[in-house]
Amino acid sequence: MRDGLPRRQHSCRHNLWLSRAMSQFLFHGVAAALLLATPWRTAAAESAASPEYQVKAVFLSKFGSFVTWPESVFSDAKAPIVIGILGSDPFGPLLEEAIRGVEIKGRPLTIRKIERVEEAAVCQILYIREQERERLSQILAALKNRPVLTVGETEQFTRRGGILNFTLVEGRVRIEINPDEAHRAGLKIDSKLLSVATVVK
């Protein structure tokens, strides 16, 4: 039993929610994905199976479609878009599943675990865990003006120099973007993504 529901009934409801979220994301594109986000129980312990990180994994697999990097960051036309994770990995197999078979502008996606910020130079997207908040200023200073899409989940992330931040609003995943920081990093953010995000100056 969980929250008064038999385990099988709870699992079916959860799977139905995720199936609908995925389908709407793929069918309607980024706007639907950012706006659909069905609420979940935020009191539940964080785990790779939590709906929050399932949604975030899908988002991370799609952001590359709405960002343009300088060509100089890639070694060749088929070089992958590297998603780095700084801090403990909250996704388990979810992110691997989300990027499997995905190509963006002819480039596959790959994941790399980042232990030190110096290693982030090989990444196009860097996911910075909330647990890194104590050294966040140091991390963002080291990446300032570099062509890395920094993605966080920490309060004030975009106001401290990060580019994109996941927030929870009434139990739903929302996106904040600091386009000025993106510009300084040499990145171009598609207007479709900006139109469904909270823009932070």
N, C-alpha and C positions, 0 to 999 in steps of 0.2 A: 504493500500500500504506500502511496505517496500523495500528500495533500488530499487525502480522502478518496483517491481514485485507485482502482486496481492497477498494478504495474503495467499490464498489457494495454489497458485503456489509455493510460498516460502516455505510453510509448507511441501508440497509434496517433494520438492527438498531436504529439510533438513531431512525428514524421510527416503528418499531413501539413502542419504549419511550415516545416522546412521545405517540403515539396512545392507548396504554393509560392513561398518566398523565392526559391530558385527559378521557378517557371516564370514568374512575373519579372524577375531581374533580367533573364535572358530574352524575354519577349518584348518588354517595354524599354529595356536599356537602363541607363544609370538613374534617370529620374525616378522610375518606379522603385528601383532597388533602394534608393535612399529614403524614399517616403513610405514604403510599405511597412517595414520593421514592426512586426507584431510584438506587443510587450511580453516579457518573460519575468520570472521571479528573480529579482536581483539579489535576494537573500541566499539563493542557492550557492553552494561552493563553486568557485571557478574550476572548470575542468575543460578538457578538450571537447567534451560532448555538449557543452553549454551552448544554447542558441546564440548568445552574444558572439562567441568566437566562430561559430559556423557562419554567421552573417559577415563578420570581419574577414574571414578567409575568402569568401566570395568577392567582397569588395577589393581586397588586395590583388586578386587575380584579374580584376577588370580595370584598375586604375591606369595601367599602362596604355589603355586605349584612349585616354583623355589627357595624356601628358606627352609632350615632345621634348626629347633630350638633344643636346648638341651631338652631331654625328661623331665627333671626336671621342666620345665616351665609349664607343664600341670599336672593337678591333676589326670587325668586318660586317658585311650586310646580314649575316646569319648569326652573329653573336647573340647570346641570350640576354634577356632582361633579368637581372639578378635581384631577387628579393632577400634582403638580409634581415635577420632577427637578432636584435641586441637585447640580451636578457634571457630569462628562461622561456622556453617555447610553450605557449599556451594552446597551440593548435593540434598537437599530436599529428595524426594522419590527415587532418582536415584540409590544411593548406596544400599538401601534396595532391590530394584528390581534386581540389579546386583548380589547380594549374595543369593537371594531367591532360595532354593533348591540345592545350591552348597555345595559339600563336598570335602575337600582336605585331602587325606590320611585318610579317614574315619571321619574327623572332620568337623562339620558344621562351618559356619562363623557367627559372630554376631558383632554388632556395639555398641560402647559405647561413649557417649559424655564425654569428659574429661575437667574439669574446672581447675584443678591444676596438675602440673607435677607429684606430688607425687602419683596421682591416676593412672598414666601410667604404674605402675608396673604390673597391671593386663592385659596389652595389649601385644600382639605379634607384631602387626603393629600399629604404631602411625603416623597419618597424622597431620603435623604441618602447620597451615595456614600461609600465608605470613604476615598476620597482626600481628603475634607474633615475627616479626623480631627484635623488640627492646629488647626483653628478650630471643632471640634465644640462645645466648651463655650460659645463665643461664640454660635454658631447656636442651640443649645438654650436659652440664657438669653434670647435675643431672642424666642423662641417660647413661653416658659414661660407657662402659664395661658391660652394662646390656643387656640381650637377647631380645631387642626390635628393630624391624626393623623401624628405623625412616625414614619417607617419607616427603619431603618438597616440596615447590614451590617457594623458595626464592633464589635469586642470591647468589652464594658462599656457599650454604647450605652444600654441600659435603666437601668443603674445610675447613669448620668450625667445622666439626665433625659429620655431618649427614651422613647417609648411602646411601640413594637413593633420587634423586631429579628430579622433573618434570621441564623441561625447554620448552620454545617455540622457535623454530628455523624456521623462515620464516612462522610463523603461524601454525606450526605443533608441536604436543607434542613429546618430546624426553626425554630420560632417562639418567641421570648420576648416576654412582655407585662408591662409595668409598669402595673397597673390604677390605682394611686394617681395616677400622672402623667396617665392618661386622665381620671380624675375631676376633677383640678385643671384640666384643659383644657376641662371641660364636656362630655366625650364619654362615651357609654354603650357599653360593650363587651358584646356578646351572650355569654351563658354558654356557648353552643356553641363559640365561638372560644376562650374561656378554658379550656374543658375539654380542648382538644388542644394547648395551649401550655404552656410553662414559665412560671409566674407568678413575677415578680421583684418584691420589695418594696424 
